[in-house]
Amino acid sequence: MNLTRSTNSVQSRPMRLVVLISGAGTTLANLIDRIRDGRLVGVRIDGVISSRAAVAGVELARTAGIPVTVIRPKDYATSAQWSSAVTACLDEIAPDVVVMAGFLARWDLPGRYQRRTLNIHPALLPDFGGAGMYGRRVHEAVLRAGAPESGCTVHLVDEIYDHGPIVAQARTAVTPDDTSESLAARVQALERDLYPSVLQRIADEGVAWLDRKFETRT
């Protein structure tokens, strides 16, 4: 997909994000850095929601001056109650786009957020996705399958793991001497560029650009 930046921005104000994390916050850090140094423009992060309290991503957000809300699944009697708490927090902030960034808890998002929530997966969906497929497990599965290439996929989130409409992908060849660690390093490098590129395109074109991904889904 061509993600060349449009010169005809329709956004009259910065696009407001909430980032969902569960761990170290490496994707969050990448977005913060790019916003600060001007590689990602017309975008601001208005909040972070973490499914865990004692993780580096929480401190990272606080250090950056971004409001953080910790909503732990174990603090709720049911997953439905936890999901409702996440949704209520998002409703209060009212972001334009929700960005999943290593968010490992299952949020049952309502329909109004399905067209406004993005995730990045460390493989070329629809292959090597689904429940339990994250991190090193994905790269090990790619190598076991003998796949000639891998990469990453930015997709819209729906009610099924790694299933929503694909927005963009980036690819890398799998070499005979690859390990899960070496493949992960190359895929992570692709992720650092692809996710911000997608967000820049949305900021330039307007969030309605995401609606067209649902309309053209095959």
N, C-alpha and C positions, 0 to 999 in steps of 0.2 A: 504494500500500500504506500502511496506517495504521501509523505507527511511533511512536505515542504511547507514552510510557514507562509500563511496567507498575509498579504499586505493590506487587506481590507477588513480590519477587525471590526466586528459588530458589537463588541463589549463596551459599554459606556462606563464600567467600573471594573475593578479587579474581580476575577472569578474566585469565589470563596470555596475553600476546601476544608473538609474534615478528614483526617487520616486515621485509619484504624490499625493498631499494632498489637503484637503479642510478645515481642522480644527486643532485640538490640536496637531496632529502629534504623537499620542501614539505609533503607529506601527513604525513610523520613529525612535522614541526614542529607541524602543526595538532593532531595527536593529543597530543603532549607538552603543548602549551599548554592544551588542554581538560582533560586529566587534572589539571594543576597548579591550574587555577582553578576546578575543581569542576563544569565543564559535562559532563564524562564521568566517571562515578563507578563504583566497583567494578571498575575496569580498571587493569592495570599492564602496562608493556612490559618484558619480561624479557630481550630480546635483539634485535639488529639484524643481519641478514646482507646484505652488499653484494656485488654482482657486479663492482664496480669499486673500486679503492683510492683514487685521487685525485679524490674527489668530495666536495662540501660536506656531503652527508648523513652521511658517516662522521664528520667532525669534529663535526657537530651532535649525533650520538648520544653521542660521547665526552664532549662538554661537558655533556650532560645526565646523565652518569653511567651510561649504558646500555651494557652489554657489546656490542662490535661484532666480528663475524667477517667478514673479507673472503675470499670464495671466487670467484676469477676463472676463467671458462671457459678462458681461454688457458693456465692453469697445468695443465690436464688433457689427456691424450691424446685422450679422446673425450668427447662430450657425456654419455654414460651414466655415465662416471666422475665427471664434475662433478656431475651430478644426484645421484649416490649420496653425494657429499660434503655437498651441501646437506641431504639427508635425514638423514644421520648427525648433522649439527650440530643439526638440529631435534629429533631423537630424544634427544639429550643434554639439551637445554633442556626438552623435553616441554611445549610450550605448549598451551593450550586451543584457540587459534585462530591461524592464520597469516594475516598481512595483507600482501598485495602492494601496494606503494606506489610506482608507477613502476618496477617491476622488469622490465627489458627482456630478460633472458636467459630461455631456455626451460628450465624445470625439469620433468623428467618425474616428476611426483609420484606416489607409490604410492597405492593406493586408500584407505588409512586417512586420508590427508590431503585427499582430494577433498571430504569432508564437513566439513572444518575449515579450508579455505583460501578466502579472499575476495580478489577483485580489484575495482577500480573502473575503468570504461571511460568515456571522454569522449564517449559517444554513446548513443542509445537502441537497445540491442541488441534483436533480432538484426541490425539494420541497421548498416552501417559498422564491422564488426568483422573479425577475422581477422589472419593473419600480416602484419606490416608496418603495421598500422593503429594508430598511436599518435600522440599529440601533435598537432601542426599538421596532419599528413596527414589526420586524422579530420575536422577542421573544414573543411578545403578540400574534402573529398569530400562533406560535407553541403551545402556551398554549391553545388558543381557540380551536385548532384542536384536542387537546388531544393526541398529538404525544408522543410515549413512550420514544423517545430520540431526541436529537438535537446535535449540534456540529458546525463545521466550514468546509468550503470547499475552497481549493485553486484551481483555474481554469484558463485556458487560456482565454483571452478576445477576443471576436469577435464582430460582429455588433449588437448583441442582448443582452440585459441585462441578466447577470448571466447565460449565455447559453453555453459558450465555453467548450471545453473538460476538464473534471475533472482531475486534477493532483494528488491530495491527499485530504483525509478527516480525521478528528478526531472527536470522538463521546463522548457524555456524556448522562447518563440517565436523563430523566425528572421526578422529584419527585412530589408527590401529593401536597406538600406544596410550590412548586416553585412559585415565582413571576417573572415578567419580569426582575427585578433587580438581583435576585439571579441566574437566568438562564444566564443572560448576563455575570455575573462575572465568572462563570465557563467556558462559551464559550470563553471569552476573554483570560482566562488562557491558553486554548487550542491553540488559535490563536498565542499567544506569542511564543509557541514552534513550531507549525506546519509551519508557514511561513518561519522562518529561516531554518528549516530542509529541506524544498523544495529548498530554495536558495543554501544551502550547497550541496545538491545533484547535482544541475545544475553546480555549480562551480567545483565539482569533476568530473562529467561526461562530461561536455561541453554542450554548448547551443543546440547542435544537439539533446540532450536528449529530448528537448521540441518538436522537429519535430515528434518524434515517438508517441507523444500523439495525434497528428492529424492523423497519419497513422493508429492508433489502435482505433480511435473513433468509437463507435457503435451507 
